Amino acid sequence: MGPVIELIAGSYEQIAFGYRVSTGEEEWTATADFTHHAHTASVSAVATSERYIATGSRDETIQIYDMKKRVEHGALLHHDGTISCLEFYGSSHLLSGGQDGLLCVWSTRNWECLKSIRAHKGQVTSLSVHPSGKLALTVGTDKTLRTWNLIDGRSAFIKNIKQNAVIVKWSPEGDKYVVVIGDKVDVYDLETATLTSTIINPKRISSIKFLTNSILAIAGDDETVRLCDINTQKVLCEFEAHETRVKSVDSFTVDDFCVLVTASNDGFIKMWKLNLESLEPPVLLGKVNTTARLTCLAVWKPTTLQEPPPEVKTEPTTSHGTGLSNS
């Protein structure tokens, strides 16, 4: 039996979809497992941990889905405005950023809001937690990049970047971070806090994912995904992933290869097999048509051996419940 993997996608249609991946010899399949219709507006962000899936929406709520019990866990109510970004740190904390300029830190034990930080004058557009869990980076519509000490919740560093950044992300080893502004990726070194390189993408960038500490997958307002080396700024590989623009990318590893997952406005989620050594053009492992206008994507792949969810019935389960609320 293969690993437990689910592809989670949010949509303009207010629904979060879960697809169970079956890893075949030749072709992989993604079968509808659940639809999670707890939001009353489009889904704007999604994140996964060992046990939970969190979705954020323009309806100002964060909805939690318990993948172990396969039930809707309830809503987290603290933000005033769209939830723009979500990220779990390990299995213990969830961080959220919103249109209200707040950066919130939640405990996954009781879903209490441990910290509510006024992070930006304007919207928090993106956040990223350092692998150590001690620092977080945020960017916002006040044209600043901010470093936060998560131990005391205070601002450690503020950098005026003169433009509105849409994405910030730490490298897997935490020695570098990247900031996306329009069609460019600025690469910074943590130790020196200096800009070390810039990668220019032909189109405005919508999503990025570190595949290794130096290889970055970049998707933007076209059909192409590009793999770039952040040290040399070279495009190592590029391929046409969809018929319309790619909205979101994520990845996971199986055995000795990397699987890049792409989601597009065309409604498709696709899985691509990548060899990060040879960097030959990727092979399409499988795809699924959600028939929805997708907005965001995340992979749920628990690392611990847990009971796999019950086998999928022909009809996916649908949830509408109101659940608990933490205000």
Buried (B, 14 or more C-beta within 10 A) or exposed (E): EEBBBBBBBBBBBBBBBBBBBBBEEEEBBBBBBBBBBBBEEBBBBBBBBBBBBBBBBBBBBBBBBBBEEBEBBBBBEBBEBBBBBBBBBEBEBBBBBBBBBBBBBBEBEEBEBEBBBEBBEBBBBBBBBBBEEBBBBBBBBBBBBBBBEBEEBEBEEEBEBEEBBBBBBBBEEBEBBBBBBBBBBBBBEBEEEEEEBBBEBEBBBBBBBBBBBBBBBBBBBBBBBBBBBBEEBEBBBBBEBBEEBBBBBBBBEBEEBBBBBBBBBBBBBBBBBBBBEEEEEBEEBBBBEBEBBBBBBBBBBBEEEEEEBEEBEEEBBEBEEEBEEBE
